[in-house]
């Protein structure tokens, strides 16, 4: 049973990615599929960080390697 509790901005993005993943083209590789999901979400939809916090994500690594 799903509740109507408020979601954090991060959870909202996660749910959008899950929804996009389900409708993404099946012939894409998992990496291509994930990139496609994020391409469909505008940057403005992501929560803002504190100005002193820097987030760096190397584009040459998979999500599993960055954890």
N, C-alpha and C positions, 0 to 999 in steps of 0.2 A: 504494500500500500504506500503510495506516494504522499508526502505531506507538502503543504504550501509554506514551509518555513523559508525565511529569507536566506539567500545564498550569498556567499562571499563572491567578490569579482573573479577570484581565481577559479572557484567552482563553476561559475557561469561560463567561463572560457572552456573549462574542461568538458562541460556538457555540450557546448557548441562543437568542439572537436569530435566528440563521440558521435553526435548527430551527423556531422559531415562525413565521418569515417564510414558510417553505415551506407551512405549513398554514393561514395566515391567509386570511381571506375575499378572493377575487379581486376583488370589486367595490369594495373600499376603495382610496382613493388611496394613493400611496406614503407620504405623511405619516401618514395614518390607520393604515396597515398597520404602520409603524414604532412609532407610539404604542401600538398594540394589543400589539405584541410586548413592549414594556417594561412595560406594565400587568400582564402575566402573570408578571413576575419580581419577587419580593419584594425590598424595599429591603435586607433583611438579607443577600441573596445578593451584594451589591456589596462589593468590598474597601473596607476603612476607610482613610482618609487619615491622615497624621500630624496631630495636633491643631493644629499651627500652619499647616497648609496649607489654604487656602480654595479651593474649586472653585466657580465661578459659571457657570451656564449660563443664558443668557437664553432664556426659553421662546418668544420671538417670532422667533427665528432658526432657520434650518434647520441641519442638521449641517454642510453644506458651507460655510455662511457663518462657522461658528465655528472652522474650521481655520486 
